[in-house]
Amino acid sequence: MNSAPLTDPFGRRLSYLRLSVTDLCNYRCSYCLPDGYQGKAKPDELSLSEIETLVSVFAAAGTRKIRVTGGEATLRRDLADIIAVCKAQPGIEHVALTTNAFKLAKLFPAYRAAGLDKLNISIDSFNADTFFEITGKREYHNIIRAIDGILASGFSSVKINTLLLGRYADRTVPDAMRFVRERPVTLRFIELMQTGNNLGYFQQQHLSATAIEAELAAQGWQLLPREAYAGPAREYRHPDFAGSIGFIAPYSKDFCNSCNRLRVSAQGNMHLCLFGGIAYNLRPYLAQGDREGLRQYLFSVIADKPEHHFLHQKNVGLIRDLSMIGG
């Protein structure tokens, strides 16, 4: 029996699971689902019992952090139960949630009580009208109130995800800097990634983070050491700011070197790479509660994890849009 933690052929320990619990999303973001999500939630989303089987096996195989994503994960009515199941697994140190923060002020207490440790909130503009233009929702002020309330409650593990879009960057970057000056949050600028459905948008709006990161370094921002089980962000702090700034730059040459992630879709398909060309079907093991079969399968397919993605060659694999497995 293999009791060693999951490790890929390049010596990278896979300690971080990104688990999508629904494809459903209630936003119409211009870079992902500009026409909105079509239809209702799919009837084949993983059940709570299937999720429990999944996360128990991953935890036993060395997973230490689980990020629950979507689509928009908060549209699952049983999300608090999902968080509790993840948190209950021996070895799981952090349970995180990525959300667009719709109705978050109302929903957050239940998630926190269930064991949520970390919260990532998507805010692609700090101007209410631009936020509406990007997302199709007039929720900006509600989201900011929710964040300030969560911070005031003493919950401090809050990160803000802000997509870098060429059309809006001249306003978004300085607005974001003002946002973190007084709030103890980490704000990460994320480069737009190409998917199967956004080629034209990508060509118009993609903006490299390199120049912005260099400017921050010139202004005295200091690069922080990478935390255990962290994602790929490079994070900086400055003594004059309450919060920190990070960058997720998937087109940088060393982006994949420290990859520690596996992704599972809401239908139980595992992706060894966000932009890989194969989805490994875990559903038969999950439906039967076959933990040992799933464990053996994980260790057998991990040998297929690629060293890096192929975005530079315009190869986006199976990803039509980022609502599929949460980015």
N, C-alpha and C positions, 0 to 999 in steps of 0.2 A: 504493500500500500504506500502510495506516494504522499508523504505528509509535509513535504517542502512547500513553501509558498509558490504560487504561480509566477514563473519567470520566463520571459520570452527568449528567443535564440540569441538576442543581443545583450543579454544580461540585465535587462530592465525588469525589476520586480513590479508586478501589476497589483498595486494595492488600492486602486481607486476605481469604483464602479459608478458609471453614470446610468441610471435607470429611468427610462421614460415610462410613464404610467398612462399616458393618453396622447393621441395625435391631435386631439381637439384643441382649437385655439379660438378665443373670442376677439382677437385683434386682427387688423388688416394691414400689417406692416408692409411697407412698400418693397422691402428687400426680401420678403419671405412669402407671405400670402396676400398679395395686393388686392385680390378679389374676395378675401376672407376664406375661412374653412368651408368647404363644400360638403353639406350633409350633416349628419349627426355623428356622435361618438360611435366608433366601430364596436360591434357586439363582441369582438374577440379580444378585447383588452385583457391583460393578465388579471386573474382574480387575486384576492388577498391571500388565499392559501397557496397559489402558485408563486406569488411574490415571496412568501415565507420560505418555501422550498428553495427558491433561487438565492435569496440573500443568505440563508444558512449555509449553503454550499460555498458561496463566494467567501463568506467570512472564514470558514474553515480552511479555505485555500489561500488565505493571506490578505483578503480585502480588509482595509482599515477605515476607509471613507466611502460613504455612499451619497451620491448626489441624486435627488429625485427631480426629474425634469418632465417636460412634455414635448410637443404642444404646450398647453398651459396646465400644469399639474394641479392647480387649485380647483379645476373644474371636476376633478374626481371627488365625489362626496365623501368617500372613505379615505381621503388623504391622511387625516390624522391617524387612522388605524395603520396605514401603510408606513408612516413615519415611526410609529410605535413598534411595529414588527421589525423594521430595520434596526432600530436602536436596541432592541432586546437581544440581538445576536451577539454571543461572546466574541470578543475581538474587535467589534466595530467601535471605533473611537469618535467618529464624527458622522452625523447625518445632516446633510445640507439640502436646501431647496432653492431652485431657480424659478422665479415667477415674474410675471408682468405687474404684479401687485394689485390687480383688480380686486376690490373688496378686502384688501389685506388687513386693514384695521379691525374688521369684524372677525376674520378667520385666524389671525395670527395667534391669539391666546390658546386656542385648541392645539395648534401645531407645536407651540412651545411646551405645553403640558405633556404632549406625546413624546417629547424628547428632542425636538429640533435644536441643533447646535449652531448652525450657520445659515445665513440667508443671503441670497443674491437676487437683486432686483434690477430689471432692465429699464433703463431710462435713456433714450436715445437723443433727447434734447432737453435742455433746462429752460426752454421757452415754450409756454403753453400752446401757442399757435403752431409752432414748428412741430411740437410733440404730436399734435392732432394731425398735421400734414403727413407725418411719418407713419403713425399707428392707426389712424382712423378713429381714435377715442379721445374724448375731452376729459381725461382722467388725471392730468398732470398735478393739479393742486391737491386732489384727494391722495395721490401717491406720496407727495411730499409731507402732507399731514400725517399719513400713516408711518412714514419713516421716522419723523420727529417724535411721534408717540412711542414707537418701539424703542428708539434710543433713550427716551426719557424713562422708560420702564426698567432700564438697566441692561437690556440686551445689546451687546456691543459688537457682535460678529456679523456686521452688515457690509456687504459689498454691492457696489453699483456697477452694472455693465452698460457701457456706452459705446455704440457702434460708430466707428469713424466713417462718415459719408462725405465725399468731396464737396457736395453742394452746400452742406451746412457747417463744415468744420471751422470756418473762420469765426462763427458765433459759438458753436458748441464747446470748443476747447476752453476759451476764457470763462464761459459760464460754468463749466464743470470745475474749473480751478476755484472759482468763488464758492461753489457749493461745498467743497472739501475744506475750505479755509476754517470754517466754524464747526464742522461736523466730523466726529471721529469714525469715519467710514473709509473703506478702500474703494476707490473708483478706478475701474480698469477700462482703458480704451481698447476696443477690439477691432482689428482689421476686418473689413468685409471679405467673406469667402465666396468663391464661385460655387454654385450648385447647378443642378441640371436645368432648373427653370429660370435662372436669373442672369444669363450671360450678358444680355444687353445692359441691364442695370449695373452689373458688376463692372463692365467696361467703362461706364459713365461715372460711377461713384467710388470705385475702389481708391483708397488713399493709404499709402504706406505710413506706418507709425514712426519710421526711423527719424525723420526730421523733428517731430514733436518730442520724442524721447531725448534726442540730442540737445534740444533747447532746454528741457528740464534739467538735464545734467549740468548745462552751462549756468543755470540759475541756482545751483547749489543743492539740488535734490540728490540724495544718496541712495544707491542701490542697496536693498535689503537682502539678507541671506534667504534662501528658499526654504520654506517650512516643510516639515515632513508631510508626505502624502498630498502635497499641494499640486495644483494644476500648473499649466505652462506659463503663467504670468510672471513678468519681471516687475517688481514693485519697488517704489522709491518713497522716501520720506524727506520732509523739510521741517526744520524747527519752527517755522512761522505758521505751519498749517496743522490743524487738528487731525486731518485725515491724510491718507496716502494716495499715491497715483500708481497705477500699474498699466502694463501693456501686454496684450495678447496678439502676437504677430505671427500668424501661421505661415507667412511667406518668407520669414527669416531663415537663414541657412541652417541654424542649429535647433530649430523649433522642436523637432521630433526626438532629439537626443535623449531627453529625460522622460519620454512618454511612459506613464505608469497607469494608463487608463484602458478599460474595456467598456463597451457600451451595449446595453440591451434595450431593444425597442419595446413598445407597449404590447406587441404581439409575441414577444419572446424570442426575437431574432438577435443574436449577438453579432456585433461588428467589432472586429479586431482593430480597425482603424476607422475614424469617422468617414473617410473617403475611400474605403476599401470596396472591392468589387464582389465580395461574397458576404452573404448573411447566413450565419450558422443557426439552424433551427433548434432551440432548446425546448420547445413546447412539449414534445413527447415525454421528456423526463419530468417536466413541471406538472403536466396533467396527471401523471401517475404517481407524483410524489417520490420519484426515484432519485434520491439524493446520491447514492453511490454511483448510479449510471451517469448522472450529470457530472459528478466529480471526475470520473474517468474520461468523459467526453471533453471537459474543459482542458485537462492536461494533454489530451491527444491533439486538439486543434490549435493549441497555443503556439505550436511550432510554425504555424502559418502566418503569424503576425509579422507584417512587413517592417523594415527598418525605418521607413519614412513614407509620407504620402506622396502623391504625384500631381499636386496642384500646379506646380510650375509647368507641367506638360498638359495642363487643361483637363486632366483626368480626375473627375469628381466622383467616380465610382457609382454607387447606387443612390446617392443623395439627390432627390428632386428638390427638396426644400428643407430648411433646418427644423421645421416642426416635426419631421419624421422621428428624430431621435435627440432632439434638444440641443444640437450643436456640440 
